[in-house]
Every structure is written in C-alpha cells, then in structure tokens.
Amino acid sequence: PRAASAPLTSGPGGGQSSWAQQVHQLAGAGDEQPVAPWKPPVEDPFQAVARRQAAARPAGLGKRLAARLVDSAVVAGGTAAAAVPLGAKAIDHLNDKIDAARLSGRTVTVWLLDGTTGTYLGIVLAVLLLSGVLYEVLPTVKWGRTLGKKLCGLQVRDIEAHEPPAFGPALRRWLVYSVPGLLGVGLVGVVWCLFDRPWRQCWHDKAAHTFVAG
C-alpha cells in the first residue's frame, strides 16, 4: 500500500506543506548533507591597510617638533663635516686679504664674498642639498618617514591618496623647508601649522600637498 501523503494546509496557501512540515523537511535534508565546519572570517590585509591609511589623522605638534629636531641634527651634522674645514679655509683666505691690504698702505675694500669664498659657500650648499636628498627626500618617498619621524611614530602622507609622496613632491617639500630656513624666514613656515586647519600643514607640507600623520 502507498504511504499516506503528508497533510496539506488549507486556505489561501492550500496545497502546500505546513510550516512545521517544511521545517521538518529542512532538518531531514540537513541530515543527509555534510555540514561545512565554521571558520572565523579572515580580514583582507590590503583592506586593513587601506582602512588604517584612511583613518590617519594629523600628528601632535610635540611629536613633530621632536622628530624635526632629530632630523635637523642629522642633516646639520652631515653638512658640518664639509662646512667646518671649508669655513676654516675661508677665514684664512680673508685674513690673508686683510693682511695684504694693510701692507699695501692704501685704503682697500676687502670683500667677504669673492671667487674663493663663493666656491666654498657653493660646496657647503651642495652638501646641504645632497644631505637633504639622501636623508629627507629618499626615505620619505620609500617609507614616508625619516629617522626622526620613525622614532616618534610619524609618517608623511599625501592628503588625497594617504600614501607616501612621490619624489617630486618630497623634493619640493624639502626645498620649501630648507631654503626659507637659510634665508631666515623658515620659522614662520614651520609655526604655520599651529594655526592651519584641518591638516596642520607647514609651508613645506602645503607645497607638497602632504600632511604628517601620527
């Protein structure tokens, strides 16, 4: 004899199995199929990095000042290695000119900047530029940070991409920082970040379209 069929529901949904029967059928189907073990969701590392970059905020001014002092000391030390001996030669050269003017018995104008001292000054400026490129620009392009910023947990990032800047912006950032400093107005560009909102940019950050994240 044929097995009795399951009772069907009546009403608008007539002709279909009841809700309880459907649950029972699903449970029975589950017994026939293997259940895959549950695995915790694994976060995509690329998405995690992107989220961390997007969540970066401007660093505190205290950390930025500490990092800048370290970086300035390193660049100044490298530049001084060339500036000190050349400065001593420049002083000897000027003293020789002064002695020669005295011995001549005539009134002679002794120029501090001539071909010799100008050459020495050019060498010092070239060493300063080279030190800046090797210490500031290249590490900023590759890692987004110098030694000082690494010690303080900071990173230079492009405002839009939140990635380390390319070589061009990184070089422009260094030049806009160093050249005004040599001209005596660099302090104004540095303290500009005290009033700038929302990225707290100094002049060199504005020139490179970057900010310091921490």
C-alpha positions in Angstrom: 0.0 0.0 0.0 1.1 3.6 -0.8 2.3 5.6 2.2 -0.1 8.3 3.3 0.8 11.6 1.9 1.6 14.5 4.3 -1.4 16.6 5.1 -1.6 19.9 3.2 -2.7 23.3 4.5 -6.0 24.8 3.6 -6.9 28.3 2.9 -5.0 30.8 0.6 -1.9 28.7 0.9 -3.7 25.4 0.3 -1.9 22.7 -1.5 1.4 23.4 0.3 3.0 21.7 3.3 2.5 23.4 6.6 5.2 25.5 8.2 6.1 22.7 10.7 6.4 20.2 7.9 8.7 22.4 5.9 10.9 22.8 9.0 11.0 19.1 9.5 11.8 18.5 5.8 14.7 21.0 6.0 16.0 19.3 9.1 15.9 16.0 7.4 17.7 17.3 4.4 20.4 18.6 6.7 21.0 15.1 8.0 21.7 13.9 4.5 24.2 16.6 3.6 27.6 17.2 5.3 27.8 20.4 7.2 30.9 22.5 6.5 32.8 23.5 9.6 32.5 27.1 10.6 35.6 29.2 10.1 36.2 32.7 11.5 36.2 35.4 8.9 39.7 36.4 7.8 40.3 40.1 7.2 41.8 41.1 3.9 45.2 42.6 4.7 45.0 45.0 1.8 41.7 46.3 3.0 43.0 46.6 6.6 45.9 48.7 5.4 43.6 50.9 3.3 41.3 51.4 6.3 44.3 52.3 8.6 45.6 54.8 6.0 42.1 56.4 5.5 41.8 56.7 9.3 45.1 58.6 9.7 44.9 62.0 11.4 47.4 64.8 11.8 50.1 64.1 14.4 50.5 66.0 17.6 52.8 69.1 17.5 55.0 67.8 20.3 56.0 64.7 18.4 56.5 66.6 15.2 58.9 69.1 16.9 60.9 66.2 18.4 61.1 64.5 15.1 62.2 67.7 13.4 64.9 68.3 16.0 66.4 64.8 15.4 66.3 65.2 11.6 67.8 68.7 11.7 70.6 67.4 13.9 71.4 64.6 11.4 71.4 66.9 8.4 73.3 69.6 10.2 75.9 67.1 11.3 76.5 65.9 7.7 76.7 69.4 6.4 79.1 70.5 9.2 81.5 67.8 8.1 82.1 69.8 5.0 81.3 73.3 6.3 83.8 73.3 9.2 87.0 72.7 7.2 85.9 74.9 4.3 84.9 77.6 6.8 88.4 77.5 8.3 89.9 77.9 4.8 87.6 80.8 4.1 88.7 82.5 7.3 92.4 82.0 6.4 91.8 83.4 2.9 90.1 86.5 4.3 92.8 87.1 6.8 95.4 86.9 4.0 93.4 89.5 2.1 93.2 91.8 5.1 97.0 91.5 5.8 97.8 92.2 2.1 95.6 95.3 2.3 97.4 96.6 5.4 100.8 96.0 3.8 99.8 97.9 0.7 99.4 101.1 2.8 96.3 102.0 0.8 92.6 102.0 1.6 91.3 98.8 0.1 87.9 97.3 0.3 88.1 93.7 1.3 85.0 91.7 0.1 83.9 88.8 2.2 82.4 87.1 -0.8 84.8 86.6 -3.7 85.7 83.8 -6.0 87.3 81.6 -3.3 84.8 82.1 -0.5 81.9 81.9 -3.1 83.2 78.5 -4.2 83.4 77.3 -0.6 79.9 78.5 0.1 78.6 76.7 -3.0 80.2 73.5 -1.9 78.6 73.8 1.5 75.1 74.4 -0.1 75.6 71.5 -2.4 76.4 69.2 0.6 73.4 70.5 2.4 71.2 69.8 -0.7 72.7 66.3 -1.1 72.3 65.5 2.6 68.7 66.6 2.4 68.0 64.4 -0.6 69.7 61.3 0.9 68.3 61.7 4.4 64.9 63.5 3.9 63.7 63.0 0.4 64.5 59.4 -0.5 63.4 57.9 2.9 60.2 59.9 2.6 59.5 58.6 -0.8 60.2 54.9 0.1 58.8 54.7 3.7 57.1 58.1 4.3 59.4 58.8 7.2 62.9 59.8 8.2 64.8 58.6 11.2 63.3 61.2 13.5 59.8 60.5 12.3 60.3 56.8 12.7 61.4 57.3 16.3 58.3 59.4 17.0 55.9 57.1 15.2 55.1 59.6 12.4 54.7 59.4 8.7 54.4 61.9 5.8 51.4 61.2 3.6 49.7 62.6 0.6 46.5 64.3 1.6 44.4 62.6 -1.1 46.0 59.1 -1.5 47.2 58.8 2.1 50.4 57.2 0.7 54.0 58.4 0.9 54.6 61.2 -1.6 56.4 60.7 -4.9 59.9 62.0 -5.5 58.8 65.4 -6.9 56.6 66.4 -4.0 59.1 65.0 -1.5 61.9 67.1 -3.0 59.7 70.2 -3.2 58.8 69.6 0.5 62.4 69.6 1.5 63.4 72.6 -0.6 60.5 74.7 0.7 61.6 73.8 4.2 65.3 74.3 3.8 65.6 77.4 1.6 63.4 79.7 3.7 65.4 78.4 6.7 68.6 79.6 5.1 67.0 82.9 4.3 65.9 83.4 7.9 62.1 83.1 7.4 61.8 79.4 7.8 60.5 79.7 11.3 57.3 81.4 10.0 56.6 78.4 7.7 57.2 75.9 10.5 54.9 77.6 13.1 52.2 77.9 10.4 50.9 74.5 11.5 49.9 76.0 14.8 47.0 77.8 13.0 46.4 75.7 10.0 43.2 73.6 9.9 42.3 70.8 9.4 45.6 69.1 8.4 48.0 71.3 10.5 50.3 71.9 7.5 53.5 73.8 7.5 54.5 75.7 4.3 56.5 72.8 3.0 53.5 70.5 3.5 51.3 72.8 1.6 53.8 73.0 -1.2 54.0 69.2 -1.4 50.3 68.6 -0.7 51.1 66.4 2.3 50.5 66.1 6.0 52.2 64.4 8.9 50.2 61.5 10.3 50.7 60.0 13.7 
